[in-house]
Amino acid sequence: MQPRLSTIQARLLPRGPLDFVRQVLLFVVAYGLYHLTRGLVNHPEAATAAFQNARDLIGFERGLNIFVEPSLQAIIADRGWLLDGSSWMYINAQTSITIGALVWLYLFRNQSFYFVRNMFLFAFGVALVGYTVFPTAPPRFFPEWGFFDAVSDFTGVPQDSVTIGKLFNPYAAVPSMHVAFALMISIPLARLVRWRALKIFWAVYPLMVVFVIVVTANHFLADAVLGAVAAGVGAIGARSMARMRPAAWDFQPGQAQRGCVASLQHDPVPAS
């Protein structure tokens, strides 16, 4: 019975319960730091700066003739099913999809999880600097340009309500972590999953997310580009850490395919 219980635990928690708790706490701390940025911008001066920064972004995109966000949203507005689907995806991309991907990596491709985790932490650090130094109002706050809040229309709950405001920073548009998260889970998963259909899905997932954040009026295209930059910084940071502890922190798609239990039996190096 004891060997069987050990095998079940190894499958459910590849490196034991303490390691699992440690990973959860790391992300909880990251969210806590994000929540602090909400407090930093929760005053009239910051709100004024956030709206001015957004207007500057609009001016920048107009100067490059790439300010197409209002036109894209207007085209999709007549296709209710697509707009509702985009709103659903916007909500779930940062929650169930990203969390589900991380949990799957931890449980079934554990040796590659720590590289992805480190990417997230580095990228999140970049985002916190952006949210603090360059608070930016999202497009949905600019109805004069033709934008409307598709997610609020879909859920019936205003995104600037008191409840939502306690959970999320309303001026955290730059960089778009929807795009950063999408890149940081899609590229590893496209390499790790075995089914061709899933490989294709994860390969196009970041493009889907860019489409979603634009047509729901939650981000400008510039935000998406800067989100990709944050993901790139995350990848560079994770690669630098992997050089220090390659057995624990490097991305290992080949070994991960063998299965967690079998590989961990031959991997004495603890992760953290």
Sequence and secondary structure as in RCSB ss.txt:
>XXXX:A:sequence
MQPRLSTIQARLLPRGPLDFVRQVLLFVVAYGLYHLTRGLVNHPEAATAAFQNARDLIGFERGLNIFVEPSLQAI
IADRGWLLDGSSWMYINAQTSITIGALVWLYLFRNQSFYFVRNMFLFAFGVALVGYTVFPTAPPRFFPEWGFFDA
VSDFTGVPQDSVTIGKLFNPYAAVPSMHVAFALMISIPLARLVRWRALKIFWAVYPLMVVFVIVVTANHFLADAV
LGAVAAGVGAIGARSMARMRPAAWDFQPGQAQRGCVASLQHDPVPAS
>XXXX:A:secstr
 HHHHHHHHHHHSTT HHHHHHHHHHHHHHHHHHHHHHHHT SHHHHHHHHHHHHHHHHHHHHTT   HHHHHHH
HHT HHHHHHHHHHHHHIIIIIHHHHHHHHHHHSHHHHHHHHHHHHHHHHHHHHHHHHS B  GGG GGGT   H
HHHHHSS TTSHHHHHHS TTB SS HHHHHHHHHHHHHHHH   HHHHHHHHHHHHHHHHHHHHTTS  HHHHH
HHHHHHHHHHHHHHHHHHHSHHHHS  HHHHTT HHHHHTT      
